[in-house]
Amino acid sequence: MTRVQANFLLVFIALIWGSAFVAQAQAMAHLGPMLFTGVRFLIGALVITPFVWMEWRKQSARGKALKPRDFGKIGALGSLLVLGAAMQQIGIVSTTVTNAGFLTALYVPLVPVLGWLLLRQLPHWSVWPGALACLVGAFLLSGAQRLEIGTGDLWVICSALPWAVHVLMVGRVADHMAAPFAVAFGQFVVCGLLALAWGLLFETNQWADVQAALSPLLYTGVLSVGVAFTAQVVAQRYAHAADAAIILSSETLFAAAFGFVLMGDRLSPAGWLGCGLIFVSMVMVQLLPTLSSLRSSWNSREA
């Protein structure tokens, strides 16, 4: 898979995640956030189980079965997933959706910064203005006029760190193991079981509530987790983490589009400008590095 193909796959992932916002909003009328998170991630694990089995047999036949330390890395990815989801959901209880939507997008500029500080990875120059444009676009799209930072907002801000580290590390872990389905399955199980345990202990839910939320659970479990999160593991083996963060943040753009079509939501002029900035940032991080490579190849041929 080429870098360009991986980036287009990331756009498809963002499209699925954006459409899932409608189902997630519907599910919250019946289930607590952590029980919903736990069940849908376990559904996603079930969806890819056949692929994990086939991959496992192939890896074992080649003498490349996963080592004990690999399971530790997969467990760490699952823990990052549940940390991000938990802190975000705790924050949403005492903040507005507007603030939460914007503050979660802080993970976008965090990814290139952490990549530079922790891994000494210097991204293409287009990532920096792209990340800034994406962050401003998320602010405009949220419709916020001003931000008042409270306790809930601080929880959401903290959630940006595990999201950023997860985006930064998932591609490296999957590429090192050459087992994307096993990585995806393992992190789903860890996240699902931890969130499910939390939900059963601290949330009030009944079996009837699960049945009432079955359609949103299946939609988000099969598509958002089983398909999209697995595809993220595959795509990020070939895409730069900073590029991936910007492209994946376009889920806010797709969420606005699905909200417009399915829920009658309407955007202000500032919201449309925000969509435009996010779209421009996506195009920027995909085209500019490619154009630079083509220019370098052309100059080398002329030389």
Beta strands, then each sheet from edge to edge (+ up, - down):
end
